[in-house]
Amino acid sequence: MTDILFNARAFAAKDWATVLFVLSFALIALTKNVFESRFSDFSKLAFSNKYIKIYRESEMMSWFNIMLFLVQLLSFAFFIQLLLSYSDSHVVSYYSKTDYILFIRIFTLLGVFILAKYLVEKIISTSFNIEDFAEQFNLQKVSYRTYSGIVLLPINIILFYNDSISIIFFYVVIAAILITNLLTYLNSLKIYQNLIFSKLFYFILYLCALEIGPYYFMYYWFTRS
């Protein structure tokens, strides 16, 4: 009697990632269809400040921002997991890019961190009486960060399905993200310079407590854990 052998699907471990990549592009397509005009302005953010000028006073918790926030969260969570898996040969066994449990942990941690930071910012900005400035400042940061997340998405796909990428490529991507954030801050300082100088003391406290401190502790936690 002939034995029937079943071969395991070699790509089964990557199916969950494929579903999430498709979901991310579906969210982008849905956002584009529902908010066609706004998304058109948003897509030109790298070349024009038109989007920031038009929507600088829009609601942070609008459906447009929420839908693209999910895409951003998925994209950065993927990149962190990929970075961990490629960072060093001795940690590959601990951090695998195909480990969906690890992705859920990173996704949850990143989401809680961003939302908790936003809520604390709301409380402190209200206490300092700079709520309007903080809201507009946050909206500008979120816009550029979301744009970076969308641009990062196809890069994540290449990195996930390619096992021969050098770690140097990751450093280049990280450097590009950091430079983008730095330029965003400088642009924000230029736009709101009058308001910042009128409340310079509060702005310095805000900057140290909510823009430098949280990221330092996150970096410390990741490098020590």
PEJO-V846140 format. One record per backbone hydrogen bond with DSSP energy under -0.5 kcal/mol. NH is the residue of the N-H (numbers start at 0). CO is the residue of the C=O. If there is no record, write none. Layout:
nh: {NH;NH}
co: {CO;CO}
//
This chain:
nh: {4;6;11;13;14;17;18;19;20;21;22;23;24;25;26;27;28;29;30;31;32;33;34;35;38;39;40;41;42;43;44;46;47;52;53;54;55;57;61;65;66;67;68;69;70;71;72;73;74;75;76;77;78;79;80;81;82;83;84;85;86;87;90;91;91;93;94;95;98;99;102;103;104;105;106;107;108;109;110;111;112;113;114;115;116;117;118;119;120;121;122;123;124;125;126;127;128;129;133;134;135;136;137;138;139;140;141;142;143;144;145;146;147;148;149;150;151;152;153;154;155;156;157;158;159;160;161;168;169;170;171;172;173;174;175;176;177;178;179;180;181;182;183;184;185;186;187;188;189;190;191;192;195;196;197;198;198;199;202;203;204;205;206;207;208;209;210;211;212;215;216;217;218;219;220;221;222;223;224}
co: {2;4;8;10;11;13;14;15;16;17;18;19;20;21;22;23;24;25;26;27;28;29;30;32;34;35;36;37;38;40;41;43;43;48;49;50;51;54;58;61;62;63;64;65;66;67;68;69;70;71;72;73;74;75;76;77;78;79;80;81;82;83;87;87;88;90;90;93;95;97;98;99;100;101;102;103;104;105;106;107;108;109;110;111;112;113;114;115;116;117;118;119;120;121;122;123;125;124;129;130;131;132;133;134;135;136;137;138;139;140;141;142;143;144;145;146;147;148;149;150;151;152;153;154;155;156;157;165;165;166;167;168;169;170;171;172;173;174;175;176;177;178;179;180;181;182;183;184;185;186;187;189;191;192;193;194;195;196;198;199;200;201;202;203;204;205;206;206;207;211;212;213;214;215;216;217;218;219;220}
//
